[in-house]
């Protein structure tokens, strides 16, 4: 159960090309030669009944390149065009000089200047694109490697650029990214990503220690300092959580999935803490009060969830809460839990199942369990024992906390 492969779909962006008058003959010359090449290749393919790219390449590459004067990659694209249209071209008598297929070697999109570089028979030329916001938006950040340059009957030039865009969520998707929350790694996902919490933990410990010592002084100045300190700590926390939530939602968007968190509120938080106390590092400093720290952690997780939730809502992604009990102890492959009470297959960072032998990062194993529980909820929403949908509950939480 892993969704490491981003799902994208190819989309053709049609762009008008500004071809100066004195350049038109070079474009036309290339279009003509490309059509000639296709016709020569088609003739050989038909005569020898050869419709295999590699075999046809051996037969036609050299003579076609010599007779047309095209660049190597133009000829390769001509062979491809004949093969790709094999069914249609068996009936066609002739290719017309209306378009040429371009690849990474013969075409380049330059975002900064909104230009394309195109290799013609005569060499490399740069053309300006005549496009609007819609096309610019689709091309943004893209490194397209395939395009088709064409000429209309009226004599206008266009370039159709192929881009890969993330698949848009189409209604309900059964797929779920599970997010495991912890101290060592703030968040780990069922897709194998994790965000290291060491920096946050160190900073937080320092704040908590300082706060404890200030609190013991109980003076007016100390109070003011305390307030300022908590502001800085909050801002740091907020920054981290904004980053993580942004990346989580981005991934869910790209993979077209829901996001599932453990429900760490109320009674379930206590269960979770008891069940996984091994993952919470021991307090070394006696002045770091356990209660304060737990409150901060709970608050941090809550904030991360809220940030994720509102970003997800904008992106049209569902956030699901699942019961956190046993998510860290259960084998995500065979669903076994250690039979001896108080013992776990989990040892720190490593989860090793005694039943099926499955070995994995313990946090990611937890995230996989959360993803599975979330998946159960998505496909059987009536099974609210395991999870609950957060949709529409955003307003229930006090806005001052986010
Ligand atoms: Zn197992």
Boltz pocket constraint, residues with backbone or C-beta under 6 A from the ligand:
constraints:
  - pocket:
      binder: B
      contacts: [[A, 331], [A, 332], [A, 333], [A, 334], [A, 335], [A, 336], [A, 353], [A, 354], [A, 355], [A, 356], [A, 357], [A, 358]]
      max_distance: 6.0
